[in-house]
Amino acid sequence: MVKSLPNTYLPGPLCYLSRSDAFLTVSSNYHLECYKYQALAISSGVDHGTNNNDVRRKGVEDESSLSTSQSSKRVLPEWSFNLGECALGIQTTQRIKNTPQTIIVLGERNLFCLSDNGQLIFMSKFEYNPSSFIIYNNENNNNGMQSDSSSSGVRYIISTHSHTLFIVQDGHIRWAAHVDSIPVQVEVCTVQGIRGMICTLSETGSLQCCYLGTEPVSTSIPAITSGTMINIQDAEQQLSKLNKEIKQAMNDPTLVIKRKANAQVVIQIENTNQFSVN
């Protein structure tokens, strides 16, 4: 099945939403759009027994009214959300029983967290340039069953162009770690029975398997502290002393100083007819 989406001219991120059997993508006008698989199949002519009224109800619009020579159908999104910027990636949380899934969209300057019906849950503004991200899977409890996502929240890792990994939960940074290269892809995996290992892929193809350190990386500028307090009276005395030394140096005849700062320069121009303009 091949289908062209409206307002989509360049390739972008694509994600499958299993709970609603739909696809998520970002159009060229920076809108996050959700398309039902059934609507895509009908618009491609897979189900020929469906009439036009049923097609419109399922999110497909007939374009025969726009052009008599065209009999193709244009698919309409189930819902749309205006991001206002280019998206670097789209991911969803795991589907657990009948609980709704959460959609995370990584933008160039913001991160958007939405419900599976397109409602904004929260939005985080970046003070750095992100490169990629990955959503944490829910950990297993003691019974071997996955815990509810509502209790642990949405956890994800964001990599930046400043060689930093941020461990975030529900928009709040829990940890920060430094890496040697700029990750273009991040994954959380199990290596030799050790869970929670972070694998990063750099833009040069370097693959690294990392783990979090014991001390977080500080992203704030450290405060400049001084061991001695500044005395205003001593500072004024030092300033007057320096001004006195400068004045004595200016009056020293041994120094080559141009005393006539306002000297006039006289330019004499003689009028002659030796020059001609061709």
Residue pairs with C-beta under 8 A, 6 or more apart in sequence:
1 40
1 41
1 44
1 46
2 44
3 40
3 43
3 44
3 75
5 25
5 27
5 33
5 35
5 75
6 27
6 74
6 75
6 76
7 27
7 28
7 29
7 31
8 25
8 27
8 28
9 28
10 28
12 25
12 26
12 27
12 87
13 25
13 26
13 87
13 88
13 89
13 90
14 23
14 24
14 25
14 90
15 23
15 24
15 25
15 90
15 91
15 92
15 103
16 22
16 23
16 24
16 92
17 23
17 24
17 34
17 92
17 101
17 103
17 116
18 92
18 95
18 101
19 95
19 100
19 101
19 116
20 34
20 36
20 78
20 116
21 36
21 37
21 38
22 34
22 35
22 36
22 37
22 78
23 34
23 35
23 37
23 40
24 32
24 33
24 34
24 90
24 92
24 103
25 32
25 33
25 35
25 90
26 32
26 33
26 83
26 86
26 87
26 90
26 105
27 33
30 82
30 83
30 84
30 85
30 86
30 87
31 80
31 81
31 82
31 83
32 80
32 81
32 82
32 83
32 87
32 90
32 103
32 105
32 112
32 114
32 118
33 77
33 79
33 80
33 81
34 77
34 78
34 79
34 80
34 118
35 59
35 75
35 77
35 78
36 58
36 59
36 78
38 58
39 58
39 59
39 60
39 75
39 76
39 78
40 75
41 47
42 50
42 55
42 58
42 60
42 73
43 55
43 60
43 72
43 73
43 74
43 75
45 73
50 58
52 62
55 61
55 62
55 73
56 62
59 75
59 76
59 77
59 78
60 73
60 74
60 75
60 76
61 73
61 74
61 75
61 76
62 73
62 74
63 70
63 72
63 73
63 74
64 70
64 71
79 117
79 118
80 118
81 112
81 114
81 118
81 120
83 105
83 107
83 110
83 112
85 107
85 108
85 109
85 110
86 107
86 108
87 105
87 106
87 107
88 106
88 107
88 108
88 130
88 131
88 132
88 133
89 105
89 106
89 132
89 133
90 103
90 104
90 105
90 106
91 103
91 104
91 133
91 134
91 135
91 156
92 101
92 102
92 103
92 104
92 116
92 135
93 101
93 102
93 104
93 135
93 138
93 149
93 154
94 101
94 137
94 138
94 146
94 149
95 101
96 138
96 146
96 148
96 149
99 148
99 149
99 150
100 115
100 116
100 117
101 116
102 113
102 114
102 115
102 116
102 121
102 149
102 154
103 112
103 113
103 114
103 115
103 116
104 111
104 112
104 113
104 133
104 135
104 154
104 156
105 111
105 112
105 113
105 114
106 130
106 132
106 133
106 158
108 129
108 130
109 125
109 126
110 123
110 124
110 125
110 126
111 123
111 124
111 126
111 130
111 133
111 158
111 171
112 120
112 123
113 120
113 121
113 122
113 123
113 124
113 154
113 170
113 171
114 120
114 121
115 121
122 170
122 171
124 168
124 171
128 160
128 161
128 162
128 164
129 160
129 161
129 162
130 158
130 159
130 160
130 161
131 159
131 160
131 161
131 182
131 183
131 184
132 158
132 159
132 183
132 184
132 185
132 186
133 156
133 157
133 158
133 159
133 186
134 156
134 157
134 186
134 187
134 188
135 154
135 155
135 156
136 155
136 156
136 157
136 188
137 188
138 146
138 147
138 148
138 149
138 152
139 146
139 147
139 152
140 146
140 147
141 147
152 169
153 169
153 170
154 169
154 170
155 167
155 168
155 169
156 168
157 165
157 166
157 167
157 168
157 186
157 188
157 198
158 165
158 166
158 168
159 165
159 166
159 179
159 182
159 183
159 184
159 186
159 200
160 166
160 182
161 182
163 178
163 179
163 180
163 181
163 182
164 176
164 177
164 178
164 179
164 217
164 219
165 176
165 177
165 178
165 179
165 183
165 186
165 198
165 200
165 210
166 173
166 175
166 176
167 173
167 174
167 175
167 176
167 177
167 212
168 174
175 212
175 216
176 216
176 217
176 218
176 219
177 210
177 212
177 213
177 216
177 217
178 217
179 200
179 208
179 210
180 208
181 200
181 202
181 203
181 204
181 206
181 208
182 202
182 203
183 200
183 201
183 202
184 201
184 202
184 203
185 200
185 201
186 198
186 199
186 200
186 201
187 198
187 199
188 196
188 197
188 198
188 199
189 197
189 199
190 196
190 197
191 197
191 199
191 209
196 211
197 209
197 210
197 211
198 209
198 210
198 211
198 212
199 207
199 208
199 209
199 210
200 207
200 208
200 210
201 207
202 208
249 255
250 257
